[in-house]
């Protein structure tokens, strides 16, 4: 890395850290109501955890838990699982692992109609987590419908010009490896589209002014979109950021690559640019732009670091951009607000209700928690059935955070995807690869990067989590739980294929990132009971697991690296590649006279395992 590059990286990171928490304006409209407190709050104590359940409230997009360590009179504080982002959760149950065994704690819960609008707190209830963990039973029964796959619609990526870069990081070819990661997402995970920032930035040369007149040049866009299509993916066209010559204040930038976050100096010229780009894409790629592509207006304008204008100017940007896209073809799909921390959804829907602007999908972001449930908000605005796209989601919003490389992040991903099934159309993990340069290029192999895959194309636990989900069969099976943290700490998704093979994906996870490195008191002995089988039938059982001793890339690397070593030697790369796989442990089991097969496993926290059952021949 050159001195100039290092200086830019430090400057971009310092600017980001100084401004990332600053809103670009207050919540500015909408009519989200104050909802009543949930009833039926129960707190069931287990070993080092308390499982909380409550009755859902009509109109709630989520719930915010509050705790008191001194008694029912308080003081009360929001229960913080250290997500660094939204603390609300979409539904019960919730396993609180932040308390102290043997010490009483009190709980209350609050209904949220918007991320900023909460109602009164429920009546308080107490619980005291114990010291000793009990077993968990996971029961797998009959078919309940098709298995939803919210990871398939899209995945996140660094800006797409990075896919054709000829530079290297850690001695590895950036464009080649980022492209390989995207191709693998399509081939191995079933992903259909890729979302990235900065298609209008000046590195692709889309807009300049000559003698005061606009010049549009889409050859750079063609180059990267042709490449994306060659990987089997369709683009989500995030309409951002502002070209230098069109910006009202080009000094307002973000990231190491200095993306301009300013409103346009001329709204008509912005309209013309978006219209001409859309028309060009339709002419070049044909009806697939209508059928498979989509247009998202900007990125996280509710944060100052991404939008130097006002909230009202963002709404104007939305209207003008959506109008420009739709002027080319009324069938084109456009939406937003692509906001941080679940914000501005209420405001955009209220605004669009007044102006008639299209919102073909509602998009927002969150980190560190399962996505909230925006169906009640859409219903309230007369838009029931509008697709909900979480176009960014991940374990942490923080760059260079070691949790991104940990097994914990894989269990987090499983919990979020399971929560999203059948209620969210797209849950897009941010991002596919550690070839990522927002705040500077990767300084080391494992540096807490957002990617599912490393520089060098090694799979992190989060990749394995998605890969195992994708391998599940088409028909979802009913799962019920019993025991200490069953359904809140230990969870499962199970499915059967048309050939009769059964997959049971089970994990042990807390949202509490204070225990991301593991916490032995939360380990659980689990019995998996699979029913509705032919009595006396022998099954081959294949177990594949990810934990501190299996498929944990970070553990493997840290055991072999020298103190302070950033990148592997060629010999170490070979060792890491050989370890970049899931080991299979094969055994047999027999269904009893009631057609039930019982499997036993110990699941550390965090860990996950896929159990595949196939009827043995003969």
C-alpha positions as CSV (number, residue, x, y, z in Angstrom):
1,X,0.0,0.0,0.0
2,X,1.4,3.4,-1.0
3,X,1.7,6.3,1.5
4,X,-1.0,8.2,-0.4
5,X,-3.3,5.2,-0.3
6,X,-2.7,4.8,3.5
7,X,-3.4,8.5,4.1
8,X,-6.7,8.3,2.1
9,X,-7.8,5.2,4.0
10,X,-7.1,6.8,7.4
11,X,-9.0,10.0,6.3
12,X,-12.0,8.1,5.0
13,X,-12.2,6.0,8.2
14,X,-11.8,8.9,10.5
15,X,-14.6,10.8,8.6
16,X,-16.8,7.8,8.7
17,X,-16.4,7.2,12.4
18,X,-17.0,10.8,13.2
19,X,-20.3,11.0,11.2
20,X,-21.8,7.6,11.0
21,X,-24.1,8.1,14.0
22,X,-25.4,11.5,12.7
23,X,-28.9,11.6,11.2
24,X,-29.4,13.8,8.1
25,X,-32.6,15.1,9.6
26,X,-35.3,14.3,12.1
27,X,-38.2,11.9,11.3
28,X,-40.4,14.2,9.3
29,X,-43.8,12.8,8.6
30,X,-46.1,9.9,8.6
31,X,-48.7,8.9,11.1
32,X,-47.5,5.9,12.9
33,X,-49.8,5.3,15.9
34,X,-48.9,4.6,19.5
35,X,-49.8,1.0,20.1
36,X,-50.8,-0.7,23.3
37,X,-48.4,-2.7,25.4
38,X,-48.2,-6.4,24.6
39,X,-50.0,-8.7,27.0
40,X,-49.0,-12.0,28.3
41,X,-45.4,-11.3,28.9
42,X,-43.7,-14.4,30.4
43,X,-40.1,-14.9,31.4
44,X,-39.0,-18.6,31.7
45,X,-35.6,-19.0,33.3
46,X,-33.0,-21.5,32.1
47,X,-29.3,-22.1,32.4
48,X,-27.6,-18.7,31.9
49,X,-30.6,-17.5,29.9
50,X,-34.2,-16.2,30.2
51,X,-36.6,-16.9,27.4
52,X,-39.2,-14.2,27.0
53,X,-42.5,-14.6,25.1
54,X,-45.5,-12.2,24.7
55,X,-48.7,-11.8,22.8
56,X,-48.3,-10.1,19.4
57,X,-50.0,-6.7,18.9
58,X,-51.8,-5.8,15.7
59,X,-50.0,-3.1,13.8
60,X,-46.5,-3.7,15.5
61,X,-43.5,-4.0,13.2
62,X,-41.4,-5.1,16.2
63,X,-40.9,-5.0,20.0
64,X,-38.4,-3.4,22.3
65,X,-37.5,-5.1,25.5
66,X,-36.5,-3.3,28.7
67,X,-34.7,-4.6,31.8
68,X,-34.3,-3.6,35.4
69,X,-31.7,-5.2,37.7
70,X,-33.1,-3.4,40.8
71,X,-36.8,-4.3,40.9
72,X,-40.2,-3.6,39.2
73,X,-39.9,0.2,40.0
74,X,-36.8,0.5,37.8
75,X,-34.8,2.3,36.6
76,X,-35.5,0.7,33.2
77,X,-33.1,0.5,30.3
78,X,-33.4,-0.9,26.8
79,X,-32.1,-4.5,26.6
80,X,-29.0,-4.1,24.5
81,X,-27.5,-7.2,22.8
82,X,-24.7,-5.0,21.4
83,X,-25.9,-5.0,17.8
84,X,-24.7,-1.5,17.3
85,X,-27.9,-0.8,15.4
86,X,-31.7,-1.4,15.9
87,X,-32.4,-3.1,19.2
88,X,-36.0,-4.0,18.5
89,X,-36.8,-7.6,17.4
90,X,-39.7,-8.6,15.1
91,X,-41.4,-11.2,17.2
92,X,-41.0,-13.5,20.2
93,X,-39.4,-15.6,21.6
94,X,-36.3,-13.8,22.7
95,X,-33.4,-15.4,24.8
96,X,-31.8,-12.8,27.1
97,X,-28.3,-14.0,27.8
98,X,-27.0,-10.7,29.2
99,X,-28.1,-11.3,32.8
100,X,-26.2,-12.9,35.7
101,X,-27.0,-16.4,36.8
102,X,-28.6,-16.4,40.3
103,X,-29.5,-12.7,40.1
104,X,-33.1,-11.6,39.6
105,X,-33.9,-9.4,36.7
106,X,-37.2,-7.7,35.7
107,X,-38.5,-7.3,32.2
108,X,-41.0,-5.2,30.3
109,X,-41.8,-5.1,26.5
110,X,-43.0,-2.2,24.2
111,X,-44.8,-2.4,20.9
112,X,-43.2,-0.4,18.0
113,X,-45.4,0.9,15.1
114,X,-42.3,2.5,13.6
115,X,-38.6,2.2,14.5
116,X,-39.0,5.6,16.3
117,X,-42.6,5.2,17.7
118,X,-43.1,3.0,20.7
119,X,-46.1,2.6,23.0
120,X,-46.3,2.1,26.8
121,X,-44.4,-0.6,28.5
122,X,-46.0,-3.8,29.6
123,X,-46.4,-4.9,33.2
124,X,-43.1,-6.1,34.6
125,X,-42.2,-9.7,35.2
126,X,-39.2,-11.2,37.0
127,X,-36.9,-14.1,36.3
128,X,-33.6,-15.4,37.6
129,X,-31.3,-17.3,35.2
130,X,-29.9,-20.5,36.6
131,X,-26.3,-21.8,36.6
132,X,-27.0,-25.3,35.1
133,X,-28.1,-25.9,31.5
134,X,-30.9,-28.3,30.7
135,X,-31.4,-30.4,27.5
136,X,-33.3,-29.3,24.4
137,X,-35.6,-31.4,22.3
138,X,-36.2,-30.5,18.6
139,X,-39.2,-32.3,17.1
140,X,-39.5,-32.5,13.3
141,X,-42.8,-33.6,11.9
142,X,-45.1,-33.2,8.8
143,X,-44.8,-31.0,5.8
144,X,-46.1,-27.4,6.2
145,X,-45.5,-25.9,2.7
146,X,-42.6,-24.8,0.5
147,X,-39.4,-23.7,2.0
148,X,-38.9,-19.9,1.5
149,X,-35.5,-18.8,0.5
150,X,-35.1,-15.0,1.2
151,X,-31.4,-15.1,0.5
152,X,-31.9,-15.9,-3.2
153,X,-33.2,-12.6,-4.6
154,X,-30.0,-10.5,-4.0
155,X,-26.6,-10.1,-2.3
156,X,-24.5,-7.1,-1.6
157,X,-21.2,-6.2,-3.2
158,X,-18.5,-3.5,-3.3
159,X,-19.1,-1.0,-6.1
160,X,-19.2,-2.9,-9.4
161,X,-16.2,-1.3,-11.0
162,X,-14.2,-3.3,-8.5
163,X,-15.2,-6.4,-10.3
164,X,-13.1,-5.4,-13.3
165,X,-10.2,-4.0,-11.3
166,X,-6.7,-5.3,-12.2
167,X,-5.2,-4.2,-8.9
168,X,-4.2,-6.7,-6.1
169,X,-4.8,-7.0,-2.4
170,X,-2.6,-9.3,-0.4
171,X,-1.2,-10.4,-3.7
172,X,-4.6,-11.5,-4.9
173,X,-6.3,-10.2,-8.0
174,X,-9.2,-8.0,-6.9
175,X,-11.5,-8.2,-9.9
176,X,-10.9,-11.8,-10.6
177,X,-11.7,-12.9,-7.0
178,X,-14.6,-10.6,-6.5
179,X,-16.1,-11.9,-9.7
180,X,-15.5,-15.5,-8.5
181,X,-17.3,-14.8,-5.3
182,X,-20.3,-13.4,-7.1
183,X,-20.4,-16.3,-9.5
184,X,-20.2,-18.7,-6.5
185,X,-23.1,-16.9,-4.9
186,X,-25.2,-17.5,-8.0
187,X,-24.1,-21.1,-8.5
188,X,-23.9,-22.3,-4.9
189,X,-26.4,-20.2,-3.1
190,X,-29.0,-19.6,-5.8
191,X,-28.6,-15.8,-5.7
192,X,-30.2,-14.0,-8.6
193,X,-29.1,-10.3,-8.3
194,X,-26.4,-8.1,-6.9
195,X,-26.8,-4.7,-5.3
196,X,-23.9,-2.3,-5.1
197,X,-23.3,1.5,-4.6
198,X,-21.9,4.1,-6.9
199,X,-23.0,3.2,-10.5
200,X,-23.1,7.0,-11.2
201,X,-19.7,7.8,-9.7
202,X,-17.1,9.5,-11.8
203,X,-14.9,6.4,-12.1
204,X,-17.4,5.2,-14.7
205,X,-17.7,8.6,-16.4
206,X,-21.4,8.7,-16.8
207,X,-21.8,12.5,-16.7
208,X,-19.7,15.5,-17.4
209,X,-20.4,19.0,-18.6
210,X,-18.6,20.5,-21.7
211,X,-19.0,24.2,-22.3
212,X,-21.8,24.1,-19.7
213,X,-23.8,21.4,-21.4
214,X,-24.4,17.8,-20.1
215,X,-22.7,14.9,-21.8
216,X,-23.9,11.3,-20.9
217,X,-21.6,8.4,-21.5
218,X,-22.7,4.9,-20.4
219,X,-19.8,2.9,-21.8
220,X,-18.4,2.4,-18.3
221,X,-21.8,1.2,-17.0
222,X,-22.0,-1.2,-20.0
223,X,-18.7,-2.6,-19.1
224,X,-19.6,-3.5,-15.5
225,X,-23.2,-4.6,-16.2
226,X,-22.1,-6.8,-19.1
227,X,-19.6,-8.4,-16.7
228,X,-22.3,-8.9,-14.0
229,X,-24.6,-10.5,-16.5
230,X,-21.7,-12.8,-17.6
231,X,-21.7,-14.1,-14.0
232,X,-25.4,-15.0,-14.2
233,X,-26.6,-12.2,-12.0
234,X,-28.9,-9.3,-12.6
235,X,-28.2,-5.8,-11.2
236,X,-30.2,-4.0,-8.6
237,X,-29.6,-0.5,-9.9
238,X,-29.0,1.6,-6.8
239,X,-29.3,5.1,-8.3
240,X,-26.3,6.7,-6.6
241,X,-24.0,8.7,-6.1
242,X,-23.9,12.2,-7.6
243,X,-21.5,12.9,-10.5
244,X,-19.1,15.7,-9.8
245,X,-20.3,18.1,-12.5
246,X,-23.9,17.7,-11.4
247,X,-23.4,18.0,-7.7
248,X,-24.5,21.2,-5.8
249,X,-21.6,20.6,-3.5
250,X,-19.0,18.2,-4.8
251,X,-16.8,18.6,-1.7
252,X,-19.4,16.5,0.3
253,X,-18.0,12.9,0.0
254,X,-17.9,9.5,1.7
255,X,-15.6,6.5,1.5
256,X,-12.1,6.1,0.3
257,X,-13.3,6.4,-3.3
258,X,-14.9,9.8,-2.5
259,X,-18.5,9.2,-3.6
260,X,-20.3,12.5,-3.7
261,X,-23.4,12.6,-1.4
262,X,-24.7,16.0,-2.5
263,X,-28.1,16.8,-4.0
264,X,-28.0,17.8,-7.7
265,X,-27.4,21.4,-8.6
266,X,-30.0,21.1,-11.4
267,X,-33.0,18.8,-10.9
268,X,-33.9,18.7,-14.5
269,X,-30.4,17.5,-15.5
270,X,-30.7,14.8,-12.8
271,X,-34.0,13.7,-14.3
272,X,-32.5,13.7,-17.8
273,X,-29.5,11.6,-16.6
274,X,-31.7,9.0,-14.9
275,X,-34.1,8.8,-17.8
276,X,-31.4,8.4,-20.4
277,X,-29.6,5.8,-18.3
278,X,-32.8,3.8,-17.9
279,X,-33.6,4.1,-21.6
280,X,-30.1,3.0,-22.5
281,X,-30.3,-0.1,-20.3
282,X,-33.7,-1.1,-21.7
283,X,-32.4,-0.7,-25.2
284,X,-29.2,-2.7,-24.5
285,X,-30.6,-5.5,-22.3
286,X,-34.2,-5.7,-23.5
287,X,-37.2,-6.9,-21.6
288,X,-35.1,-8.5,-18.8
289,X,-34.7,-5.0,-17.4
290,X,-38.4,-5.0,-16.9
291,X,-38.7,-8.6,-15.7
292,X,-35.5,-9.0,-13.6
293,X,-33.9,-5.7,-12.9
294,X,-35.0,-3.0,-10.3
295,X,-34.1,0.6,-9.4
296,X,-33.5,1.7,-5.8
297,X,-33.3,5.4,-5.0
298,X,-30.0,6.3,-3.3
299,X,-28.5,4.7,-0.2
300,X,-29.1,5.5,3.5
301,X,-30.1,9.2,2.9
302,X,-31.3,9.3,6.6
303,X,-27.6,9.4,7.6
304,X,-25.5,12.6,7.2
305,X,-22.6,10.6,6.0
306,X,-24.6,9.5,2.9
307,X,-26.7,12.6,2.2
308,X,-25.7,16.2,2.6
309,X,-29.2,17.4,1.7
310,X,-32.3,17.7,3.8
311,X,-35.0,15.1,4.3
312,X,-37.3,17.1,2.0
313,X,-34.6,17.1,-0.7
314,X,-34.4,13.3,-0.4
315,X,-38.2,13.1,-1.0
316,X,-37.7,15.3,-4.0
317,X,-34.9,13.1,-5.2
318,X,-37.1,10.1,-4.8
319,X,-40.0,11.7,-6.8
320,X,-37.8,12.9,-9.6
321,X,-35.8,9.6,-9.9
322,X,-38.9,7.4,-9.8
323,X,-40.6,9.6,-12.4
324,X,-37.6,9.5,-14.7
325,X,-37.4,5.7,-14.5
326,X,-41.1,5.2,-15.1
327,X,-41.1,7.7,-18.0
328,X,-39.1,5.1,-19.9
329,X,-41.5,2.2,-19.2
330,X,-44.4,2.1,-16.7
331,X,-43.6,-1.6,-15.9
332,X,-40.1,-0.8,-14.5
333,X,-39.7,-1.6,-10.7
334,X,-38.6,1.3,-8.5
335,X,-38.5,1.7,-4.7
336,X,-36.8,2.8,-1.6
337,X,-36.0,4.5,0.8
338,X,-32.9,2.2,1.2
339,X,-32.5,3.6,4.7
340,X,-30.2,2.9,7.6
341,X,-31.5,1.4,10.8
342,X,-35.1,0.8,9.5
343,X,-35.7,4.5,9.2
344,X,-37.8,6.7,6.9
345,X,-40.0,3.9,5.7
346,X,-43.1,5.4,7.4
347,X,-42.1,8.8,6.0
348,X,-41.7,7.6,2.4
349,X,-45.0,5.7,2.4
350,X,-46.9,8.7,3.8
351,X,-45.2,11.0,1.2
352,X,-46.0,8.6,-1.7
353,X,-49.5,8.4,-0.5
354,X,-49.8,12.1,-0.9
355,X,-47.9,12.5,-4.2
356,X,-48.7,9.2,-6.0
357,X,-45.1,8.3,-6.4
358,X,-44.6,4.6,-7.0
359,X,-43.2,2.4,-4.3
360,X,-42.9,-1.0,-6.0
361,X,-40.8,-2.4,-3.1
362,X,-40.0,-1.1,0.4
363,X,-36.3,-1.3,1.2
364,X,-34.3,-0.6,4.3
365,X,-31.3,-1.9,6.3
366,X,-30.4,-3.1,9.7
367,X,-27.5,-4.9,11.5
368,X,-27.2,-7.1,14.5
369,X,-30.9,-8.1,14.8
370,X,-33.4,-10.0,12.8
371,X,-35.2,-7.7,10.4
372,X,-38.4,-6.1,11.7
373,X,-41.8,-6.9,10.2
374,X,-43.0,-4.0,8.0
375,X,-46.2,-5.8,6.8
376,X,-48.4,-3.9,9.4
377,X,-47.0,-0.5,8.2
378,X,-47.7,-1.3,4.6
379,X,-51.2,-2.4,5.5
380,X,-51.8,0.8,7.4
381,X,-50.8,2.8,4.2
382,X,-53.0,0.7,2.0
383,X,-50.1,-1.2,0.4
384,X,-50.5,-4.7,1.7
385,X,-48.6,-7.2,-0.4
386,X,-45.8,-4.7,-1.5
387,X,-42.6,-6.6,-1.5
388,X,-40.2,-6.0,1.4
389,X,-36.5,-5.9,0.6
390,X,-33.8,-5.6,3.2
391,X,-31.2,-4.6,0.7
392,X,-28.5,-4.6,3.4
393,X,-28.4,-6.8,6.5
394,X,-25.6,-8.3,8.5
395,X,-24.2,-9.1,11.9
396,X,-22.6,-5.7,12.5
397,X,-22.6,-2.3,10.9
398,X,-19.0,-1.8,12.0
399,X,-16.1,-2.2,9.6
400,X,-13.1,-4.2,10.9
401,X,-15.1,-6.0,13.5
402,X,-13.8,-9.5,14.3
403,X,-17.4,-10.8,14.8
404,X,-17.7,-10.9,11.0
405,X,-15.1,-13.6,10.8
406,X,-16.5,-15.7,13.7
407,X,-18.8,-18.8,13.9
408,X,-21.2,-16.5,15.8
409,X,-21.9,-14.6,12.6
410,X,-23.0,-17.8,10.9
411,X,-25.5,-18.6,13.6
412,X,-26.7,-15.0,13.5
413,X,-27.3,-15.4,9.8
414,X,-29.3,-18.6,10.3
415,X,-31.5,-16.9,12.9
416,X,-32.3,-13.9,10.7
417,X,-33.0,-16.0,7.6
418,X,-35.3,-18.3,9.6
419,X,-37.1,-15.3,11.0
420,X,-37.5,-13.8,7.5
421,X,-39.0,-16.8,5.9
422,X,-42.6,-16.3,4.6
423,X,-42.7,-12.6,5.6
424,X,-39.8,-10.9,3.7
425,X,-39.2,-11.3,0.0
426,X,-35.5,-10.4,0.0
427,X,-32.9,-10.4,2.8
428,X,-29.6,-9.4,1.2
429,X,-26.4,-10.1,3.2
430,X,-23.9,-7.2,3.0
431,X,-21.5,-8.3,1.4
432,X,-20.3,-11.2,-0.7
433,X,-16.5,-10.7,-0.5
434,X,-13.8,-9.0,1.6
435,X,-12.6,-7.4,-1.6
436,X,-14.1,-4.2,-0.3
437,X,-12.6,-0.7,-0.2
438,X,-15.1,1.7,1.4
439,X,-12.8,2.6,4.2
440,X,-9.6,1.2,2.7
441,X,-8.7,-2.1,1.2
442,X,-8.2,-5.1,3.5
443,X,-5.0,-4.9,5.6
444,X,-4.9,-8.6,6.4
445,X,-6.5,-12.0,5.6
446,X,-9.0,-11.8,8.5
447,X,-9.5,-8.2,9.5
448,X,-13.2,-8.2,10.4
449,X,-14.4,-7.6,6.8
450,X,-18.0,-7.7,5.8
451,X,-17.5,-10.4,3.2
452,X,-18.9,-13.9,3.3
453,X,-15.7,-14.9,1.5
454,X,-12.1,-13.7,2.2
455,X,-9.5,-12.2,0.0
456,X,-8.1,-15.5,-1.4
457,X,-11.6,-16.9,-1.8
458,X,-11.9,-18.9,1.4
459,X,-15.3,-19.4,3.0
460,X,-16.2,-17.9,6.3
461,X,-18.9,-19.5,8.6
462,X,-21.5,-17.2,7.2
463,X,-21.0,-18.6,3.8
464,X,-21.4,-22.1,5.1
465,X,-24.6,-21.1,6.9
466,X,-26.2,-19.9,3.6
467,X,-24.8,-22.9,1.7
468,X,-26.4,-25.3,4.1
469,X,-29.7,-23.5,4.0
470,X,-29.6,-23.6,0.2
471,X,-29.1,-27.4,0.3
472,X,-32.3,-28.0,2.3
473,X,-35.1,-29.6,0.3
474,X,-38.1,-27.9,-1.2
475,X,-40.8,-28.9,1.3
476,X,-40.5,-27.4,4.8
477,X,-41.2,-29.6,7.8
478,X,-42.9,-28.5,11.1
479,X,-40.4,-28.0,14.0
480,X,-41.4,-27.7,17.6
481,X,-39.2,-27.4,20.7
482,X,-39.0,-28.4,24.4
483,X,-36.5,-27.6,27.0
484,X,-33.9,-25.0,28.1
485,X,-33.9,-22.4,25.4
486,X,-35.7,-24.5,22.8
487,X,-37.0,-22.1,20.1
488,X,-35.1,-19.1,21.5
489,X,-31.5,-20.2,22.0
490,X,-31.6,-23.5,20.0
491,X,-33.5,-23.3,16.7
492,X,-33.9,-25.3,13.5
493,X,-35.2,-25.3,9.9
494,X,-36.0,-28.7,8.4
495,X,-37.1,-29.8,5.0
496,X,-37.6,-32.8,2.8
497,X,-36.7,-33.3,-0.8
498,X,-38.8,-35.0,-3.5
499,X,-36.4,-38.0,-3.2
500,X,-37.3,-38.4,0.4
501,X,-34.0,-37.2,1.9
502,X,-34.6,-35.1,5.1
503,X,-32.4,-32.2,6.2
504,X,-32.4,-30.8,9.7
505,X,-30.4,-27.6,10.1
506,X,-30.0,-26.8,13.8
507,X,-28.1,-24.1,15.6
508,X,-27.4,-22.6,19.0
509,X,-27.2,-18.9,19.1
510,X,-27.8,-15.8,21.1
511,X,-28.1,-12.2,19.8
512,X,-25.8,-11.1,22.6
513,X,-22.5,-10.1,20.9
514,X,-20.8,-9.9,24.2
515,X,-20.6,-13.7,24.0
516,X,-19.7,-13.9,20.3
517,X,-16.5,-15.8,21.2
518,X,-18.5,-18.5,22.9
519,X,-19.9,-19.1,26.4
520,X,-19.8,-22.6,27.8
521,X,-22.9,-22.2,30.1
522,X,-25.0,-21.7,27.0
523,X,-23.8,-24.9,25.3
524,X,-26.7,-27.4,25.0
525,X,-27.3,-31.1,24.6
526,X,-29.9,-31.5,21.9
527,X,-32.1,-34.4,20.9
528,X,-33.5,-34.2,17.4
529,X,-36.7,-36.4,17.0
530,X,-37.8,-36.9,13.4
531,X,-41.3,-38.4,13.0
532,X,-43.6,-39.7,10.3
533,X,-40.9,-42.3,9.2
534,X,-41.5,-46.0,8.3
535,X,-41.1,-48.0,11.5
536,X,-37.9,-50.1,11.6
537,X,-36.4,-48.3,8.6
538,X,-32.6,-47.8,8.7
539,X,-31.3,-44.4,7.7
540,X,-27.9,-43.1,6.8
541,X,-27.2,-40.0,8.8
542,X,-24.7,-37.4,7.5
543,X,-23.6,-34.7,10.0
544,X,-21.8,-31.6,8.9
545,X,-21.1,-29.0,11.5
546,X,-19.5,-25.6,12.0
547,X,-18.1,-24.7,15.4
548,X,-14.7,-23.9,17.0
549,X,-13.3,-27.2,15.8
550,X,-15.0,-27.6,12.4
551,X,-14.9,-25.3,9.3
552,X,-13.8,-22.3,11.5
553,X,-11.5,-20.4,9.2
554,X,-10.6,-17.8,11.8
555,X,-9.5,-20.5,14.3
556,X,-7.5,-22.3,11.6
557,X,-5.7,-19.2,10.6
558,X,-5.0,-17.9,14.1
559,X,-3.5,-21.3,15.1
560,X,-0.9,-21.2,12.2
561,X,-0.1,-17.5,11.9
562,X,2.9,-15.8,13.4
563,X,2.4,-12.8,15.7
564,X,1.6,-9.8,13.6
565,X,1.4,-11.7,10.3
566,X,-1.1,-10.2,7.9
567,X,-1.1,-12.6,5.0
568,X,-0.4,-16.3,4.6
569,X,2.7,-17.7,2.9
570,X,2.1,-19.9,-0.2
571,X,2.4,-23.0,2.0
572,X,-0.2,-21.6,4.5
573,X,-2.6,-20.7,1.6
574,X,-2.4,-24.4,0.6
575,X,-3.2,-25.5,4.2
576,X,-6.1,-23.1,4.4
577,X,-7.5,-24.2,1.1
578,X,-7.5,-27.9,2.2
579,X,-9.3,-26.9,5.4
580,X,-11.9,-24.9,3.4
581,X,-14.5,-27.6,3.4
582,X,-17.2,-29.2,5.5
583,X,-16.3,-32.6,7.1
584,X,-18.9,-35.3,6.9
585,X,-19.5,-37.8,9.7
586,X,-21.6,-40.7,8.6
587,X,-23.6,-43.1,10.9
588,X,-26.8,-45.1,10.8
589,X,-30.0,-44.9,12.9
590,X,-33.2,-46.8,12.9
591,X,-36.8,-45.5,13.2
592,X,-38.6,-47.0,16.2
593,X,-42.0,-48.7,16.1
594,X,-43.7,-45.3,16.1
595,X,-41.8,-44.1,13.1
596,X,-39.6,-41.8,15.2
597,X,-35.8,-41.5,14.8
598,X,-33.8,-39.9,17.6
599,X,-30.4,-38.2,17.1
600,X,-28.3,-36.7,19.8
601,X,-25.8,-33.9,19.5
602,X,-24.0,-31.4,21.7
603,X,-24.2,-27.9,20.3
604,X,-21.8,-25.3,21.7
605,X,-22.9,-21.7,21.6
606,X,-22.2,-20.7,18.9
607,X,-22.4,-23.6,16.4
608,X,-24.6,-25.1,13.7
609,X,-25.0,-28.5,12.1
610,X,-26.9,-30.0,9.2
611,X,-28.2,-33.5,9.7
612,X,-29.1,-35.2,6.5
613,X,-31.2,-38.5,6.6
614,X,-31.4,-40.8,3.6
615,X,-33.0,-44.2,3.7
616,X,-30.3,-46.8,3.6
617,X,-30.3,-49.2,0.6
618,X,-31.5,-52.8,1.2
